[in-house]
Amino acid sequence: MVQVTRRERESTGALIRRFTRRVQRAGVLLQARKIRFLKPKANRGERRRAAHRRAALTQEYEMLYKMGKLDEGRRSS
């Protein structure tokens, strides 16, 4: 955690500039940017459910394609 105390007769602008420099040197902003869009890894059950859902959708699309209810552009394979 970055902490800056105001010096005697220091202007607010100088204090903010000093704080900004300390934050940059500490790498706080760089770390925040790195984890900004980080997604947590899905657990095993979530991955399995997603795989089953994809397999079911693929099977349904194949069935609809064979029945002629799905056009050629929608076929995944």
C-alpha positions in Angstrom: 0.0 0.0 0.0 1.4 3.4 -1.0 1.2 6.1 1.6 2.3 9.7 1.4 2.3 12.3 4.3 2.1 16.0 3.6 5.3 17.8 4.2 5.6 21.2 5.8 4.5 24.0 3.4 3.9 21.5 0.6 1.2 22.4 -1.9 -1.6 20.0 -2.7 -0.4 19.7 -6.3 3.1 18.7 -5.2 1.6 16.2 -2.8 -0.5 14.6 -5.6 2.5 14.5 -8.0 4.6 12.8 -5.3 1.8 10.3 -4.6 1.4 9.6 -8.3 5.1 8.9 -8.7 5.1 6.6 -5.8 2.2 4.7 -7.2 3.9 4.3 -10.5 7.1 3.1 -9.0 5.3 0.6 -6.8 3.7 -0.9 -9.9 0.1 -0.6 -8.5 -1.4 0.6 -11.7 0.5 -2.0 -13.8 -0.8 -4.8 -11.5 -4.4 -3.5 -11.7 -4.3 -3.4 -15.5 -2.9 -6.9 -15.6 -5.8 -8.4 -13.6 -8.5 -6.1 -14.9 -10.0 -8.7 -17.4 -8.7 -11.8 -15.7 -11.4 -14.5 -15.5 -11.2 -17.1 -12.8 -10.8 -20.6 -14.1 -14.0 -22.6 -14.2 -14.1 -25.6 -11.9 -14.5 -29.2 -13.0 -18.3 -29.3 -12.7 -18.7 -26.1 -14.7 -16.4 -27.4 -17.5 -18.3 -30.7 -17.6 -21.7 -29.0 -17.8 -20.5 -26.7 -20.6 -19.1 -29.7 -22.5 -22.4 -31.6 -22.1 -24.4 -28.5 -23.3 -22.1 -28.2 -26.4 -22.5 -31.9 -27.2 -26.3 -31.7 -26.8 -26.5 -28.6 -29.0 -24.3 -30.3 -31.7 -26.5 -33.4 -31.6 -29.6 -31.2 -31.9 -28.2 -29.3 -34.9 -27.2 -32.5 -36.6 -30.7 -33.9 -36.1 -32.4 -30.7 -37.4 -30.0 -30.8 -40.4 -30.9 -34.4 -41.3 -34.6 -33.5 -41.0 -34.1 -30.6 -43.4 -35.1 -28.0 -40.9 -31.7 -26.4 -40.8 -30.0 -24.8 -43.7 -26.5 -25.7 -44.8 -24.9 -22.5 -43.4 -25.7 -23.4 -39.8 -24.1 -26.8 -39.9 -21.1 -26.9 -37.7 -19.1 -29.7 -39.3 
